[in-house]
């Protein structure tokens, strides 16, 4: 894995599919089903103290996912 590789948050990953309509919910569903590999990080908010999980997806994983699931 290249250290200068691009990383996508869930919303960026969904928006990167310009020709297909991909929602953030679909991306999260693929992650939970194990179809899309992502790193999970805890994130805290400053406005209201709470911790929630955020996911990051690598460019190489994006390309692998496209080859495996989105080719016609």
N, C-alpha and C positions, 0 to 999 in steps of 0.2 A: 504494500500500500504506500502510495506516495504521500509524503508529509504535507505537500502543497495542494493536496486534493480538496476539491470543493465539497462542502457539507451543506445539507439542506435541512431546515426545520420542516415540520409537517406542512405548514401553510405554503412555504416556498416549493416544496416537493409537488404539492397538488397544482400549484400555479405554473409549474414548469412544463406541464402537458398542455400546450397551446391548442393543438388540433383536437384533443379529446377532453371531454368534461370530466375532471377528476375532483372529487370533493375531499376535504380534510377528513371527513368521517370515513370515507373509503380507505384513505391512507392508514388511519388508525386501525381499521378493521383488518387490513392486510398485515399490519405489524402484529396484532394480537393473534391472528391465525398462523403466523410464522411464515407467510409468503414473502414478506419484505423484512429484511434484517435492518435493525436500527439500534442505536445506542440510546439507553434511557438514562437521563440525568435528573436528579431532584432540582427543583427550582423554587426559590422563595420569592414572595411578593413583598414589597416594602409598604404598600398602602394598607394591606390587611394581612397580618402575619399568618401565612400558611405555606405549606409545602405541597407541590404537585409535580408530577412527572412530565418532562418534556423529552421529545425524541429528536435525534439527529440521524440523517441518512446520508451516506457517502455517495459521491458521484459514481464510483465503480459499482456500488450496489444498485444505483438507479439504472445504470446501463444493463446490468445483469437482469434486473427485474423486467425491463422493457423487452429484452431478448426472450425471456422465458414466458412472459404473460401478455404482452401487448402487440405481438406480431400477427399479421393476418395472412 
